[in-house]
Amino acid sequence: MTQSKAMILGSSGPVLTADEIVLYRQERPWGFILFARNCVEPTQIADLVAAMRDSVGRPDAPVLIDQEGGRVQRIRPPMIERYPSATALGDLYRAHRDRGLRAAWLMSRLHAFDLRKFGINVDCLPVLDVPVEGASNVIGDRAYGFDPKTVSEMGQAAADGLKAGGMLPIMKHMPGHGRGMADSHHELPVVTASLAELEAHDFIPFVEMRHELMAMSAHIVFTAVDTEAPATTSSKVIDQVIRGHIGFDGLLVSDDSSMNALKGTIGERAARIVGGGCDIVLHCNGVMDEMKAVVNEAVPLAGASLRRAQAVEAGFTKPDGADEQAIRAEFHGLLATA
C-alpha cells in the first residue's frame, strides 16, 4: 500500500466534490479536518466522514474537528448542545478544584459521545495556552486560566475524557500561544519574553502533558529562540523547545497553513513546515488550488514521523461503556452548582 502523505486536508462543503475525491485518492492525505461549512445535519456529516475515509481506503483514518465549547464549536445546536467555554470550566475549578476537574472530564466525554456518532475520532482539544494580561483575544476564554497549574490540570482532565470516549486529543498550540499580542489568523505575533520566563510559564502545561500522542504548533515567533521563523516553521523551536525542553515525541501537526501569520504562497508555507520539522502539514479551507500546492510539498510519512503517526493510529481505544444520559446529567448538575 502507498504510504500516506504527511498532510491533513479539509474539504470545501458538505459533500465531497469529484475533484476532491480524485485528489484524495491520488495524494492520500493522512487525515482530514471538518469545519462548520462541512456540517449541515447528522446523516450528512456521517456520510461525509465515511466518504473521506473511503477516498483513501483507510476506515480508521483520523478525522479532526475543533470542538472546544464556547465560541469554538464547529457543530452546534440543534445537532449538538452548546457547551461552556474553557474559562467557564476554569471558574468552576477555581471555586472547587475537584468539581472543575470533573466537569472538564465530563464535557470531553460528552464531546466523544457527540462526535463519534458521526465517525469523528480526533478533537483539537485541550487548549494549553496560558494567557497573560493584554494578550490577543484569539485565545481569551478558550483558556482554562492564567496560571500554568490550572491549565495543566484541566487540560489533562479534558484529554482523559476524550480518551475514555474512544477519541484522541490534540494539544494546542505548542509551545504556547497565550503571550501572543496579535491574532495569528491575520498577522504574525512576536513574543520577546526571555527563555526563562517562557519555561516558567508558557511551556509548563506542555511539559506536564508531553506524553500525549499529538500536538498542534503555534504560529508565533519566540525571539529568545528564533528571531525570524514562527514555531511552526522553526527548526530551532521544534528541536530545542518542543522536542528538547518540553520532551514531546508525539506527532506534531502544524496549525493551519492558510493562516496569515505565515508568509509566502501556500506551497512555500508547506515547504517551510516540512523543512522546519513538523510531522504533518495542516490545510483547512478546502480551496482546491491551495490543496494542490500543499500536496506538491508534502512528503510520504517516513522515519520518526511515520513512527509517530503509527503510534497515533494504534492509540485509539474502545469507549469505556459509560451511560451518555448519566454523564450528561452529572455534567449539567455540576454546572448548576457553579
QUISUL-V511688 format. One record per pair of residues at least 4 apart in sequence whose C-alpha atoms are under 8 Angstrom apart, sorted by the first residue. I is the first residue (numbers start at 1). J is the second residue. D is the distance in whole Angstrom. If there is no record, write none. Layout:
# QUISUL-V511688
i & j & d
I & J & D
I & J & D
This chain:
# QUISUL-V511688
i & j & d
3 & 28 & 8
3 & 300 & 6
3 & 301 & 6
4 & 27 & 8
4 & 28 & 5
4 & 29 & 6
4 & 30 & 5
4 & 300 & 6
4 & 301 & 6
5 & 27 & 7
5 & 28 & 6
5 & 29 & 5
5 & 30 & 6
5 & 295 & 8
5 & 298 & 6
5 & 299 & 5
5 & 300 & 4
5 & 301 & 5
6 & 29 & 7
6 & 30 & 6
6 & 279 & 7
6 & 280 & 5
6 & 281 & 6
6 & 298 & 6
6 & 299 & 6
6 & 300 & 6
6 & 301 & 5
7 & 29 & 5
7 & 30 & 6
7 & 31 & 7
7 & 280 & 5
7 & 281 & 5
7 & 282 & 6
7 & 283 & 8
7 & 294 & 8
7 & 295 & 8
7 & 298 & 6
8 & 29 & 6
8 & 30 & 6
8 & 31 & 5
8 & 32 & 5
8 & 33 & 7
8 & 280 & 7
8 & 281 & 6
8 & 282 & 5
8 & 283 & 6
8 & 284 & 8
9 & 29 & 7
9 & 31 & 7
9 & 32 & 5
9 & 33 & 6
9 & 282 & 6
9 & 283 & 5
9 & 284 & 6
9 & 286 & 7
9 & 291 & 7
10 & 32 & 6
10 & 33 & 5
10 & 34 & 6
10 & 35 & 8
10 & 283 & 6
10 & 284 & 5
10 & 285 & 6
10 & 286 & 5
11 & 16 & 7
11 & 20 & 7
11 & 33 & 8
11 & 34 & 7
11 & 38 & 7
11 & 284 & 7
11 & 285 & 7
11 & 286 & 4
11 & 287 & 7
12 & 16 & 8
12 & 37 & 7
12 & 38 & 7
12 & 285 & 7
12 & 286 & 4
12 & 287 & 6
13 & 37 & 6
13 & 38 & 5
13 & 286 & 8
14 & 37 & 7
14 & 38 & 4
14 & 39 & 6
14 & 40 & 7
14 & 44 & 7
14 & 45 & 7
14 & 48 & 7
15 & 38 & 7
15 & 44 & 8
15 & 48 & 6
16 & 20 & 6
16 & 21 & 6
16 & 48 & 7
16 & 51 & 7
16 & 52 & 8
17 & 21 & 6
18 & 22 & 6
19 & 23 & 6
20 & 24 & 6
20 & 288 & 8
21 & 25 & 6
21 & 52 & 8
21 & 55 & 6
22 & 26 & 6
22 & 55 & 8
23 & 27 & 6
23 & 28 & 8
23 & 292 & 8
24 & 28 & 5
24 & 29 & 6
24 & 52 & 8
24 & 55 & 6
24 & 56 & 6
25 & 55 & 5
25 & 56 & 5
27 & 295 & 7
28 & 56 & 6
29 & 56 & 7
30 & 61 & 7
30 & 62 & 7
31 & 61 & 6
31 & 62 & 5
31 & 63 & 6
31 & 64 & 8
32 & 52 & 7
32 & 61 & 8
32 & 62 & 6
32 & 63 & 5
32 & 64 & 6
33 & 63 & 6
33 & 64 & 4
33 & 65 & 6
33 & 284 & 7
34 & 38 & 6
34 & 39 & 8
34 & 63 & 7
34 & 64 & 6
34 & 65 & 5
34 & 66 & 8
34 & 74 & 8
34 & 284 & 8
35 & 39 & 7
35 & 65 & 7
35 & 66 & 8
35 & 74 & 6
35 & 75 & 8
36 & 40 & 8
36 & 74 & 5
36 & 75 & 6
38 & 45 & 7
39 & 44 & 7
39 & 45 & 6
39 & 74 & 8
39 & 75 & 6
40 & 44 & 7
40 & 45 & 7
41 & 45 & 6
41 & 79 & 7
42 & 46 & 6
42 & 79 & 7
42 & 118 & 7
43 & 47 & 6
43 & 118 & 8
44 & 48 & 6
45 & 49 & 6
45 & 118 & 6
46 & 50 & 6
46 & 117 & 7
46 & 118 & 4
46 & 119 & 6
47 & 51 & 6
48 & 52 & 6
49 & 53 & 6
49 & 63 & 7
49 & 118 & 7
49 & 119 & 6
49 & 120 & 7
50 & 54 & 6
50 & 59 & 8
50 & 119 & 7
51 & 55 & 6
52 & 56 & 7
53 & 57 & 6
53 & 58 & 5
53 & 59 & 5
53 & 60 & 7
53 & 61 & 6
54 & 58 & 6
54 & 59 & 7
60 & 313 & 8
61 & 313 & 8
62 & 120 & 8
62 & 121 & 6
62 & 122 & 6
62 & 313 & 8
63 & 119 & 8
63 & 120 & 5
63 & 121 & 6
63 & 122 & 6
64 & 120 & 6
64 & 121 & 7
64 & 122 & 5
64 & 123 & 6
64 & 124 & 7
65 & 74 & 7
65 & 120 & 7
65 & 122 & 7
65 & 123 & 5
65 & 124 & 6
66 & 72 & 7
66 & 73 & 6
66 & 74 & 6
66 & 123 & 6
66 & 124 & 5
66 & 125 & 7
67 & 72 & 6
67 & 73 & 4
67 & 74 & 6
67 & 75 & 7
67 & 111 & 7
67 & 123 & 6
67 & 124 & 7
67 & 125 & 7
68 & 72 & 6
68 & 73 & 6
68 & 85 & 7
68 & 86 & 8
68 & 123 & 8
68 & 124 & 7
68 & 125 & 6
68 & 126 & 7
68 & 142 & 8
69 & 73 & 5
69 & 82 & 7
69 & 83 & 5
69 & 84 & 5
69 & 85 & 5
69 & 86 & 7
70 & 82 & 7
70 & 83 & 6
70 & 84 & 5
70 & 85 & 4
70 & 86 & 7
70 & 141 & 8
70 & 142 & 7
71 & 85 & 7
71 & 142 & 8
72 & 142 & 8
73 & 82 & 8
75 & 79 & 7
75 & 80 & 6
76 & 80 & 5
76 & 81 & 6
76 & 82 & 6
77 & 81 & 5
77 & 82 & 6
80 & 114 & 7
83 & 107 & 8
84 & 88 & 6
84 & 89 & 7
85 & 89 & 7
85 & 141 & 6
85 & 142 & 6
86 & 90 & 6
86 & 141 & 6
86 & 142 & 5
86 & 143 & 5
86 & 144 & 5
87 & 91 & 6
87 & 141 & 5
87 & 142 & 6
87 & 143 & 6
87 & 144 & 5
87 & 145 & 6
88 & 92 & 7
88 & 141 & 8
88 & 144 & 8
89 & 93 & 6
89 & 100 & 6
89 & 103 & 7
89 & 104 & 7
89 & 144 & 7
90 & 94 & 6
90 & 100 & 6
90 & 144 & 5
90 & 145 & 6
90 & 150 & 7
90 & 154 & 8
91 & 95 & 6
91 & 100 & 8
91 & 144 & 8
92 & 96 & 6
92 & 97 & 7
92 & 99 & 7
92 & 100 & 5
92 & 335 & 8
92 & 338 & 6
93 & 97 & 4
93 & 98 & 7
93 & 99 & 6
93 & 100 & 4
93 & 101 & 6
93 & 150 & 8
94 & 100 & 7
95 & 100 & 8
95 & 338 & 8
96 & 100 & 6
97 & 101 & 6
98 & 102 & 6
99 & 103 & 6
99 & 334 & 7
100 & 104 & 6
100 & 154 & 8
101 & 105 & 6
101 & 153 & 7
101 & 154 & 6
101 & 157 & 6
102 & 106 & 6
102 & 157 & 7
103 & 107 & 6
103 & 331 & 6
103 & 334 & 7
103 & 335 & 8
104 & 108 & 6
104 & 154 & 6
104 & 155 & 8
104 & 157 & 6
104 & 158 & 5
104 & 161 & 8
105 & 109 & 6
105 & 157 & 5
105 & 158 & 5
105 & 159 & 7
105 & 160 & 6
105 & 161 & 4
105 & 162 & 8
106 & 110 & 6
106 & 158 & 8
106 & 161 & 6
106 & 327 & 6
106 & 328 & 8
106 & 330 & 8
106 & 331 & 6
107 & 111 & 6
107 & 158 & 7
107 & 161 & 7
107 & 331 & 7
108 & 112 & 6
108 & 158 & 5
108 & 159 & 7
108 & 160 & 8
108 & 161 & 5
108 & 162 & 5
109 & 113 & 6
109 & 161 & 5
109 & 162 & 5
109 & 164 & 7
109 & 165 & 6
109 & 327 & 8
110 & 114 & 6
110 & 324 & 7
110 & 327 & 7
110 & 328 & 7
111 & 115 & 6
111 & 162 & 7
112 & 116 & 6
112 & 121 & 8
112 & 161 & 8
112 & 162 & 6
112 & 165 & 5
112 & 166 & 7
112 & 167 & 6
113 & 117 & 7
113 & 165 & 7
113 & 324 & 7
114 & 118 & 8
115 & 119 & 7
115 & 120 & 5
115 & 121 & 7
116 & 120 & 5
116 & 121 & 6
116 & 167 & 8
121 & 166 & 7
121 & 167 & 5
121 & 168 & 7
122 & 167 & 6
122 & 168 & 5
122 & 169 & 6
122 & 170 & 7
123 & 162 & 8
123 & 167 & 7
123 & 168 & 7
123 & 169 & 5
123 & 170 & 6
124 & 169 & 6
124 & 170 & 5
124 & 171 & 7
124 & 172 & 7
125 & 158 & 8
125 & 159 & 7
125 & 169 & 5
125 & 170 & 5
125 & 171 & 6
125 & 172 & 7
126 & 155 & 5
126 & 156 & 8
126 & 158 & 6
126 & 159 & 6
126 & 169 & 7
126 & 170 & 7
126 & 171 & 5
126 & 172 & 6
127 & 142 & 7
127 & 143 & 6
127 & 144 & 8
127 & 155 & 7
127 & 171 & 6
127 & 172 & 5
127 & 173 & 7
128 & 143 & 7
128 & 144 & 8
128 & 151 & 6
128 & 152 & 7
128 & 155 & 6
128 & 171 & 7
128 & 172 & 6
128 & 173 & 7
128 & 174 & 8
128 & 176 & 7
128 & 205 & 6
128 & 206 & 7
129 & 139 & 7
129 & 143 & 6
129 & 151 & 8
129 & 172 & 7
129 & 173 & 6
129 & 174 & 8
129 & 176 & 5
129 & 177 & 5
129 & 178 & 5
129 & 202 & 7
129 & 205 & 8
130 & 143 & 7
130 & 144 & 8
130 & 145 & 7
130 & 146 & 5
130 & 147 & 6
130 & 148 & 6
130 & 151 & 7
130 & 176 & 7
130 & 177 & 7
130 & 178 & 5
130 & 179 & 7
130 & 201 & 7
130 & 202 & 6
131 & 135 & 6
131 & 139 & 7
131 & 140 & 7
131 & 143 & 7
131 & 145 & 7
131 & 146 & 6
131 & 177 & 7
131 & 178 & 4
131 & 179 & 6
132 & 146 & 7
132 & 178 & 6
132 & 179 & 6
134 & 181 & 7
135 & 140 & 8
135 & 178 & 7
135 & 179 & 6
135 & 180 & 6
135 & 181 & 5
135 & 182 & 7
136 & 140 & 7
136 & 179 & 8
136 & 180 & 6
136 & 181 & 5
136 & 182 & 5
136 & 183 & 6
137 & 141 & 8
137 & 183 & 7
138 & 182 & 8
138 & 183 & 5
138 & 184 & 8
139 & 143 & 6
139 & 177 & 7
139 & 178 & 7
143 & 151 & 7
144 & 150 & 7
144 & 151 & 5
144 & 154 & 7
144 & 155 & 8
145 & 150 & 6
145 & 151 & 6
146 & 150 & 8
146 & 151 & 8
147 & 151 & 7
147 & 201 & 7
148 & 152 & 6
148 & 201 & 6
148 & 202 & 7
148 & 204 & 6
148 & 205 & 6
149 & 153 & 6
149 & 205 & 7
150 & 154 & 6
151 & 155 & 6
151 & 205 & 6
152 & 156 & 6
152 & 204 & 7
152 & 205 & 4
152 & 206 & 8
152 & 208 & 7
152 & 209 & 7
153 & 157 & 6
154 & 158 & 6
155 & 159 & 6
155 & 205 & 8
156 & 160 & 6
156 & 209 & 7
157 & 161 & 6
158 & 162 & 7
159 & 163 & 6
159 & 168 & 7
159 & 169 & 6
160 & 164 & 6
161 & 165 & 6
162 & 166 & 7
162 & 167 & 5
162 & 168 & 6
162 & 169 & 6
163 & 167 & 5
163 & 168 & 5
163 & 169 & 7
163 & 316 & 8
163 & 317 & 7
163 & 319 & 8
164 & 318 & 8
164 & 319 & 6
164 & 320 & 6
165 & 318 & 7
165 & 319 & 4
165 & 320 & 6
166 & 316 & 6
166 & 317 & 5
166 & 318 & 5
166 & 319 & 4
166 & 320 & 7
167 & 316 & 6
167 & 317 & 7
168 & 315 & 8
168 & 316 & 7
169 & 212 & 8
169 & 213 & 8
169 & 214 & 7
170 & 213 & 8
170 & 214 & 5
170 & 215 & 5
170 & 216 & 6
171 & 206 & 8
171 & 212 & 8
171 & 214 & 6
171 & 215 & 4
171 & 216 & 6
172 & 176 & 8
172 & 215 & 6
172 & 216 & 5
172 & 217 & 7
172 & 218 & 7
173 & 177 & 6
173 & 215 & 7
173 & 216 & 5
173 & 217 & 5
173 & 218 & 5
173 & 255 & 8
174 & 203 & 8
174 & 206 & 7
174 & 215 & 7
174 & 216 & 6
174 & 217 & 5
174 & 218 & 5
174 & 242 & 7
175 & 202 & 7
175 & 203 & 6
175 & 206 & 7
175 & 217 & 7
175 & 218 & 7
175 & 231 & 8
175 & 241 & 7
175 & 242 & 6
176 & 202 & 5
176 & 203 & 6
176 & 218 & 7
177 & 202 & 8
177 & 218 & 6
177 & 220 & 7
178 & 202 & 7
179 & 191 & 7
179 & 202 & 8
180 & 189 & 5
180 & 190 & 7
180 & 191 & 6
180 & 220 & 7
181 & 189 & 6
181 & 190 & 7
181 & 191 & 8
182 & 186 & 8
182 & 187 & 6
182 & 188 & 7
182 & 189 & 5
183 & 187 & 6
183 & 188 & 7
183 & 189 & 7
184 & 188 & 5
184 & 189 & 6
184 & 219 & 6
184 & 220 & 7
184 & 259 & 7
184 & 260 & 7
184 & 261 & 5
185 & 259 & 5
185 & 260 & 5
185 & 261 & 6
186 & 259 & 7
186 & 260 & 5
186 & 261 & 6
187 & 260 & 6
187 & 261 & 4
187 & 262 & 8
188 & 219 & 7
188 & 220 & 6
188 & 221 & 7
188 & 230 & 8
188 & 260 & 7
188 & 261 & 4
188 & 262 & 7
189 & 219 & 7
189 & 220 & 5
189 & 221 & 6
189 & 261 & 7
190 & 220 & 6
190 & 221 & 5
190 & 222 & 6
190 & 223 & 7
191 & 220 & 7
191 & 221 & 6
191 & 222 & 5
191 & 223 & 6
192 & 222 & 6
192 & 223 & 5
192 & 224 & 7
193 & 197 & 6
193 & 198 & 7
193 & 222 & 8
193 & 223 & 8
193 & 224 & 7
194 & 198 & 6
194 & 224 & 6
195 & 199 & 6
195 & 224 & 6
195 & 225 & 7
196 & 200 & 6
197 & 201 & 6
197 & 202 & 8
198 & 202 & 5
198 & 203 & 6
199 & 203 & 5
199 & 204 & 7
200 & 204 & 7
203 & 207 & 6
203 & 246 & 7
204 & 208 & 6
205 & 209 & 6
206 & 210 & 6
206 & 246 & 6
207 & 245 & 8
207 & 246 & 5
207 & 247 & 7
207 & 248 & 8
210 & 246 & 7
210 & 247 & 6
210 & 248 & 5
210 & 249 & 8
210 & 250 & 8
211 & 248 & 7
211 & 249 & 7
211 & 250 & 7
212 & 250 & 7
213 & 249 & 8
213 & 250 & 5
213 & 251 & 6
213 & 308 & 8
213 & 311 & 7
213 & 312 & 6
213 & 315 & 8
214 & 250 & 5
214 & 251 & 5
214 & 252 & 6
214 & 253 & 7
214 & 312 & 7
215 & 250 & 7
215 & 251 & 6
215 & 252 & 5
215 & 253 & 6
216 & 252 & 6
216 & 253 & 5
216 & 254 & 5
216 & 255 & 6
217 & 231 & 7
217 & 232 & 5
217 & 252 & 7
217 & 253 & 6
217 & 254 & 5
217 & 255 & 5
218 & 230 & 7
218 & 231 & 6
218 & 232 & 6
218 & 254 & 8
218 & 255 & 6
219 & 230 & 5
219 & 231 & 6
219 & 232 & 6
219 & 255 & 7
219 & 261 & 6
219 & 262 & 7
220 & 230 & 5
220 & 231 & 6
220 & 232 & 8
220 & 261 & 8
221 & 226 & 7
221 & 227 & 7
221 & 228 & 7
221 & 229 & 6
221 & 230 & 4
221 & 231 & 6
222 & 226 & 6
222 & 227 & 7
222 & 230 & 7
222 & 231 & 7
222 & 237 & 8
223 & 227 & 4
223 & 228 & 7
225 & 236 & 7
225 & 237 & 6
226 & 230 & 8
226 & 234 & 7
226 & 236 & 6
226 & 237 & 7
229 & 233 & 6
229 & 234 & 5
230 & 234 & 6
230 & 262 & 8
231 & 235 & 8
231 & 237 & 6
231 & 238 & 7
232 & 238 & 8
232 & 254 & 6
232 & 255 & 7
232 & 273 & 6
232 & 276 & 7
232 & 278 & 7
233 & 272 & 5
233 & 273 & 5
233 & 274 & 8
233 & 275 & 7
233 & 276 & 5
233 & 277 & 7
233 & 278 & 7
234 & 238 & 6
234 & 276 & 5
234 & 277 & 8
235 & 239 & 6
235 & 275 & 8
235 & 276 & 4
235 & 277 & 6
236 & 240 & 6
236 & 241 & 8
237 & 241 & 5
237 & 242 & 6
238 & 242 & 5
238 & 243 & 6
238 & 244 & 8
238 & 276 & 7
238 & 277 & 7
238 & 278 & 8
239 & 243 & 5
239 & 244 & 6
239 & 277 & 8
240 & 244 & 5
240 & 245 & 6
241 & 245 & 5
241 & 246 & 6
241 & 247 & 8
242 & 246 & 5
242 & 247 & 6
242 & 248 & 6
243 & 247 & 5
243 & 248 & 5
243 & 249 & 6
244 & 248 & 8
249 & 308 & 8
250 & 308 & 6
251 & 279 & 6
251 & 280 & 8
251 & 305 & 7
251 & 308 & 5
251 & 309 & 6
251 & 312 & 8
252 & 278 & 5
252 & 279 & 5
252 & 280 & 6
253 & 278 & 6
253 & 279 & 6
253 & 280 & 5
253 & 281 & 6
253 & 282 & 7
254 & 273 & 7
254 & 278 & 6
254 & 279 & 8
254 & 280 & 6
254 & 281 & 5
254 & 282 & 6
255 & 281 & 8
255 & 282 & 6
256 & 281 & 8
256 & 282 & 5
256 & 283 & 5
256 & 284 & 6
257 & 262 & 7
257 & 266 & 7
257 & 269 & 7
257 & 270 & 7
257 & 281 & 7
257 & 282 & 6
257 & 283 & 5
257 & 284 & 8
258 & 262 & 8
258 & 266 & 7
258 & 283 & 6
258 & 284 & 7
258 & 285 & 7
262 & 269 & 7
263 & 269 & 7
264 & 268 & 6
264 & 269 & 6
265 & 269 & 6
266 & 270 & 6
266 & 290 & 6
266 & 293 & 6
266 & 294 & 7
267 & 271 & 6
267 & 290 & 8
267 & 293 & 5
267 & 294 & 5
267 & 296 & 7
267 & 297 & 6
268 & 272 & 6
269 & 273 & 6
270 & 274 & 6
270 & 281 & 6
270 & 294 & 6
270 & 297 & 6
270 & 298 & 7
271 & 275 & 6
271 & 297 & 5
271 & 298 & 7
272 & 276 & 6
273 & 277 & 7
273 & 278 & 6
273 & 281 & 7
274 & 278 & 6
274 & 279 & 7
274 & 280 & 7
274 & 281 & 7
274 & 297 & 8
274 & 298 & 7
279 & 305 & 5
281 & 294 & 8
281 & 298 & 7
283 & 291 & 7
283 & 294 & 8
286 & 290 & 8
286 & 291 & 7
287 & 291 & 6
288 & 292 & 6
289 & 293 & 6
290 & 294 & 6
291 & 295 & 6
292 & 296 & 6
293 & 297 & 7
294 & 298 & 6
295 & 299 & 8
301 & 305 & 6
301 & 306 & 5
302 & 306 & 5
302 & 307 & 8
303 & 307 & 6
304 & 308 & 6
305 & 309 & 6
306 & 310 & 6
307 & 311 & 6
308 & 312 & 6
309 & 313 & 6
310 & 314 & 6
311 & 315 & 6
312 & 316 & 7
322 & 326 & 8
322 & 327 & 7
323 & 327 & 6
324 & 328 & 6
325 & 329 & 6
326 & 330 & 6
327 & 331 & 6
328 & 332 & 6
329 & 333 & 6
330 & 334 & 6
331 & 335 & 6
332 & 336 & 6
333 & 337 & 7
334 & 338 & 7
